Structure formats: structure tokens, C-alpha cells
Amino acid sequence: MAAILSTRYGLIMNVQKNIKQPHSWGRYPKVKHSQALSIYWRNELPDIAQLEESALPFAYGRSYGDSCLNAGGVALDVSHLQRFMAFDEETGLLRCESGVSLAEILEVMVPRGWFLPVTPGTKFVSVGGAIANDIHGKNHHRGGTFGCHVTCFELMRSNGERLLCSSEQNSELFRATIGGLGLTGLILWAEFRLKPIVNPYIDMDHIRFASLDEFFEISAASDADYEYTMSWVDILIGGEKLCRGIFMRGNHNQSQQLAEKLVKKRLSLAVPIDFPRFVLNSLTVKAFNELYYHAQLPKHMHKVVPYDPFFYPLDSIHNWYRMYGKRGFLQYQFVVPFEDGHGAMYEILERIRCSGEGSFLTVLKKFGDIPSPGMLSFPRPGLTLALDFAYGGPKTLRLLDDLDNIVLQSGGAVYPAKDARMSAQSFQAFFPRWKEFSAYIDPKFSSSFWRRVTNNVDCQGDREGRLVNGNSNNENW
Ligand SMILES: Cc1cc2nc3c(=O)[nH]c(=O)nc-3n(C[C@H](O)[C@H](O)[C@H](O)COP(=O)(O)OP(=O)(O)OC[C@H]3O[C@@H](n4cnc5c(N)ncnc54)[C@H](O)[C@@H]3O)c2cc1C
């Protein structure tokens, strides 16, 4: 059913009331928004001040938890703001609307010899989402975060003001909006710098390692010469070695001849149904790890591959979140400083092993020391690990609370873009600038995440996912 809302300019917009509810990638928690308001044009913007409830921009929902959700409030769907606005071939500066996805940018710009300055593990994220979470990629040690490459953007506040923000103009709002979790207003368009490439291929190495110490050795030997590094790890082996895995590193290939070679389109699959809970358990995860670890026969493998499978291996399986079943899953990504990295990692991995919970996909990486520009940016120097856990009720939440405590003691932090459950106390310790940041929040903007981590629980579901003021973890949509 569609209702009508008059905009600031007296134009007509569609307000979809009974639409499919926006959900985040982990499908935990499941929340109900009062409405989803689609925005199509920069000159037909809704009068946000007139909305009865609070609002939050929503793009492609590739955030895992509740930082892109606004239970009981309005989701401002910006995914239709999809226009390219300007590109400077001399400087690589691209200006586009905030709903343009990284996939679209790659499709248009790679054939012209340009690549993203920073890209996450999926290309299906928007420019607005990349800024709001100040995302990082495999090149953090060389390129910092996405926000490091943003020169300016236009931000609309709920009072209708449209502000140009850059490091010179409205600079505090600029720094608050980068990594600002969508709370400072609506980014309408952004300008950022692409980097030149010779062809769409990557020189890739895969190196098997048998312990965390060996990971550190390979990592130290790779940082200076390789732009991209990350590792898949098996954390269930236990003992002094802590983990084993495959270290992946790569550089853009420099061959002029390969620039002419067409990249074959990748086949993609879809997960057609929600898997039953028993499919992913610690035994199946162990079996998968064993197979994957030994699938590569030589210890060191070199290949030239198209950029797509190197950066986005998971994008070829649509809706892979369905493997975790209807209850959804939680991703847990933390960073611990190098000084305490080994000790904290040991405690965390032991705690996970003892819990009997298996992480199907675990990724380990080193963050470098390029400062993140945002007040609430997550990346900081240290060791970062991302793990997936099927949502198994209070047991899973207790495990993650325990991990928070270890991260806290080591002086690290947990990534809000992937979070659905950290306590207010933990968040405020991980992000001590949160109060300073609060001053820049638009009074009409809010999110389920923000209410939780600042102790305002008005619209929050309880921790078992029961329906509380529009927030449910048991409903299907
Ligand atoms: C498979 C996979 C791999 C990933 N790998 C990485 C990784 O390697 N590194 C990493 O950092 N992250 C990673 N992520 C997380 C993802 O990059 C971020 O959550 C990203 O912000 C999602 O963007 P989105 O466009 O889907 O935005 P959404 O998830 O819809 O929203 C994210 C935030 O952006 C805000 N927002 C969106 N548009 C606007 C706008 N126009 N104006 C203001 N605020 C806005 C929203 O309010 C919300 O707070 C991964 C996610 C997946 C699913």
C-alpha cells in the first residue's frame, strides 16, 4: 500500500508502508521500521523534520548487525541515488551520488584504467555506506580507510540545510560523518580519489602457514612489497600454534598486454533456502577447514587472477547469509594492539574453542598506522580478526560478551558495522570520543545501534529477540 507525503518542495513521493522490511546482512536482530521512504532525486528530498519518528539512511544493508536499522523509525532508502556526476581524468577525482555502489564504479571505471582506493570484501556497498562506516580493505597498511580518500561531500540535515563538508569547510562535521554511522544527516553525493591501474588483473600469492607466529613472519615480509594482504584462518586447531591458515597477498598486475584481455564474467550461485541449524556446527566447520587448508597442495602458490575473485570471493554466492538459517548470524570483528596481540588472541581463540561454537569464515589481518579520519572510525594499528557465528541464543551472546572483555582489557575495539549486541559500557570504552561525536548527530536521526550503545533502550528488542516496540527477532519477512 502506498501513501503520499509532500516534500519540502511540495513534490510527491512514495512512502511504502507494507514493503519488505529492510534487514541487515546477519539478519540479527530483525526489526520493524514504521516505514521505508525511498529517495530518488536530489531535488526531491523529503521534509525529514516533519516525520513523526526518527530517521536513518539505509542503502544496501551490507552492515551485519543493527547499525543500519532503526526499529520503530523511518528507513531512508538512498539506494536509488545512483548517478555519476563528474570524473577528472587528470586527478582521478570521482563525484557521484551516495547510493552508487562500488560494483557500479568498478564496472564503469576499471575499463578506463581506474580502481577504488579502498574496497571491502563485497562490492555491493554504497558510497554513502562506505563513508558512514569508514570501511577498510586488504590495503589498510598502505591506503588507510575509505574516508582517507574522500575530499568532500554534501550533507543534508533534517532542517533542510545542505552543507558542503570537507577538511576545510564544516570540517568537524566532515570528521563526524566519516565513520558517523549515518547519524549526522543524509550524504547526497561524495567526491573521492580513484587510483590508476594498468589492467584488471592481480598478481596473487597464496601461502600456507601453520601458526600465528608464522603468520606474523609472512606478514612482516609482505607489508612493504604487497599492497593487499589478508588471511583465511582455521582457529579450531588449539594449542600453542593458535591458528593455521592461508596468507593471501597481491598487487595490481602491470602488464600492458593484459589490458586488452577480456575478463570472463564470473558464474554466480544463489543459496535458495535457509539452511537448517544443524548444517553449520563445529564439526562441519572443522571438516571444511581441514579440506580448505589442504586443498592447496604446494605451500606457496602464485597466480594472475581477475580482480573480482581476489577481492570479492563471496559475492559469487548470492544471499549466502541463508547458510546460517532463519535465526541469522553475528559477525564479530575486533582489533587488538600489536603489543598485546599475541596474548589477547590466545585468550580469545581459547575461549571460542571451549565454547564449542565454530566460526565458518574467519579472516585475519594487520591494520597499519595510517590514522583514520573519522571521530568514530574503527581501524587503528593492530591485529584484526573477523569471525561469523550462527545465532544460537543467549549462549552466543554470552560468548561475545566474554570476548568483549578480553578486547577491552587489551585496549582494542569491536567494529560497529558488524555489531548487533555490544553493551553501552563496552562501546563507550572502545570509542572514547563518542560524547564529542554526539554533538554532531542530527536531532532527527537515530538508529537501533545508537540507542543501545548509549543506553537509550526505548525501541530496542530484548536480548532473546522478543518483540519490544517494533523490534522482533522471531518474525519472518
Ligand atoms: C560480505 C561482506 C564483506 C564485508 N567486508 C568488509 C570489509 O572488508 N571491511 C569493512 O570495513 N566492511 C566490510 N563489510 C561491511 C560493509 O562494508 C559496511 O557495513 C558498509 O557500510 C555497508 O554499506 P551499505 O551501502 O550496504 O550500507 P548500509 O549497511 O545500508 O548502511 C551502513 C551505514 O551507512 C549509513 N548510510 C548509508 N547511506 C548513507 C547516506 N547516503 N548518508 C548517510 N549515511 C548513510 C547507514 O545509516 C548505516 O549507518 C562487509 C560486509 C559484507 C556483507
Ligand as a Chemical Component Dictionary entry (heavy atoms), coordinates in Angstrom:
data_LIG
# 
_chem_comp.id                   LIG 
_chem_comp.type                 NON-POLYMER 
_chem_comp.pdbx_formal_charge   0 
_chem_comp.three_letter_code    LIG 
# 
loop_
_chem_comp_atom.comp_id 
_chem_comp_atom.atom_id 
_chem_comp_atom.alt_atom_id 
_chem_comp_atom.type_symbol 
_chem_comp_atom.charge 
_chem_comp_atom.model_Cartn_x 
_chem_comp_atom.model_Cartn_y 
_chem_comp_atom.model_Cartn_z 
_chem_comp_atom.pdbx_ordinal 
LIG C1  C1  C 0 30.484 -9.971 2.633 1  
LIG C2  C2  C 0 30.805 -8.692 3.341 2  
LIG C3  C3  C 0 32.126 -8.306 3.460 3  
LIG C4  C4  C 0 32.442 -7.101 4.109 4  
LIG N1  N1  N 0 33.756 -6.764 4.205 5  
LIG C5  C5  C 0 34.097 -5.621 4.831 6  
LIG C6  C6  C 0 35.460 -5.209 4.901 7  
LIG O1  O1  O 0 36.359 -5.889 4.397 8  
LIG N2  N2  N 0 35.736 -4.026 5.523 9  
LIG C7  C7  C 0 34.756 -3.236 6.050 10 
LIG O2  O2  O 0 35.083 -2.174 6.584 11 
LIG N3  N3  N 0 33.465 -3.598 5.995 12 
LIG C8  C8  C 0 33.111 -4.764 5.399 13 
LIG N4  N4  N 0 31.793 -5.119 5.321 14 
LIG C9  C9  C 0 30.785 -4.219 5.890 15 
LIG C10 C10 C 0 30.280 -3.198 4.868 16 
LIG O3  O3  O 0 31.325 -2.742 4.051 17 
LIG C11 C11 C 0 29.729 -1.964 5.593 18 
LIG O4  O4  O 0 28.766 -2.339 6.536 19 
LIG C12 C12 C 0 29.129 -0.926 4.625 20 
LIG O5  O5  O 0 28.955 0.273  5.327 21 
LIG C13 C13 C 0 27.781 -1.370 4.062 22 
LIG O6  O6  O 0 27.338 -0.405 3.128 23 
LIG P1  P1  P 0 25.837 -0.341 2.620 24 
LIG O7  O7  O 0 25.842 0.522  1.418 25 
LIG O8  O8  O 0 25.258 -1.695 2.499 26 
LIG O9  O9  O 0 25.135 0.488  3.777 27 
LIG P2  P2  P 0 24.087 0.041  4.892 28 
LIG O10 O10 O 0 24.556 -1.212 5.532 29 
LIG O11 O11 O 0 22.718 0.077  4.349 30 
LIG O12 O12 O 0 24.286 1.254  5.902 31 
LIG C14 C14 C 0 25.521 1.369  6.590 32 
LIG C15 C15 C 0 25.575 2.690  7.345 33 
LIG O13 O13 O 0 25.678 3.737  6.400 34 
LIG C16 C16 C 0 24.685 4.716  6.626 35 
LIG N5  N5  N 0 24.390 5.290  5.317 36 
LIG C17 C17 C 0 24.139 4.635  4.157 37 
LIG N6  N6  N 0 23.933 5.518  3.173 38 
LIG C18 C18 C 0 24.068 6.766  3.702 39 
LIG C19 C19 C 0 23.952 8.087  3.183 40 
LIG N7  N7  N 0 23.658 8.313  1.908 41 
LIG N8  N8  N 0 24.124 9.108  4.023 42 
LIG C20 C20 C 0 24.443 8.899  5.345 43 
LIG N9  N9  N 0 24.561 7.674  5.881 44 
LIG C21 C21 C 0 24.375 6.619  5.064 45 
LIG C22 C22 C 0 23.540 3.945  7.262 46 
LIG O14 O14 O 0 22.699 4.767  8.045 47 
LIG C23 C23 C 0 24.307 2.969  8.139 48 
LIG O15 O15 O 0 24.666 3.569  9.355 49 
LIG C24 C24 C 0 31.416 -6.290 4.660 50 
LIG C25 C25 C 0 30.088 -6.682 4.531 51 
LIG C26 C26 C 0 29.766 -7.863 3.884 52 
LIG C27 C27 C 0 28.316 -8.277 3.764 53 
# 
loop_
_chem_comp_bond.comp_id 
_chem_comp_bond.atom_id_1 
_chem_comp_bond.atom_id_2 
_chem_comp_bond.value_order 
_chem_comp_bond.pdbx_ordinal 
LIG C1  C2  SING 1  
LIG C2  C3  SING 2  
LIG C2  C26 DOUB 3  
LIG C3  C4  DOUB 4  
LIG C4  N1  SING 5  
LIG C4  C24 SING 6  
LIG N1  C5  DOUB 7  
LIG C5  C6  SING 8  
LIG C5  C8  SING 9  
LIG C6  O1  DOUB 10 
LIG C6  N2  SING 11 
LIG N2  C7  SING 12 
LIG C7  O2  DOUB 13 
LIG C7  N3  SING 14 
LIG N3  C8  DOUB 15 
LIG C8  N4  SING 16 
LIG N4  C9  SING 17 
LIG N4  C24 SING 18 
LIG C9  C10 SING 19 
LIG C10 O3  SING 20 
LIG C10 C11 SING 21 
LIG C11 O4  SING 22 
LIG C11 C12 SING 23 
LIG C12 O5  SING 24 
LIG C12 C13 SING 25 
LIG C13 O6  SING 26 
LIG O6  P1  SING 27 
LIG P1  O7  DOUB 28 
LIG P1  O8  SING 29 
LIG P1  O9  SING 30 
LIG O9  P2  SING 31 
LIG P2  O10 DOUB 32 
LIG P2  O11 SING 33 
LIG P2  O12 SING 34 
LIG O12 C14 SING 35 
LIG C14 C15 SING 36 
LIG C15 O13 SING 37 
LIG C15 C23 SING 38 
LIG O13 C16 SING 39 
LIG C16 N5  SING 40 
LIG C16 C22 SING 41 
LIG N5  C17 SING 42 
LIG N5  C21 SING 43 
LIG C17 N6  DOUB 44 
LIG N6  C18 SING 45 
LIG C18 C19 SING 46 
LIG C18 C21 DOUB 47 
LIG C19 N7  SING 48 
LIG C19 N8  DOUB 49 
LIG N8  C20 SING 50 
LIG C20 N9  DOUB 51 
LIG N9  C21 SING 52 
LIG C22 O14 SING 53 
LIG C22 C23 SING 54 
LIG C23 O15 SING 55 
LIG C24 C25 DOUB 56 
LIG C25 C26 SING 57 
LIG C26 C27 SING 58 
# 
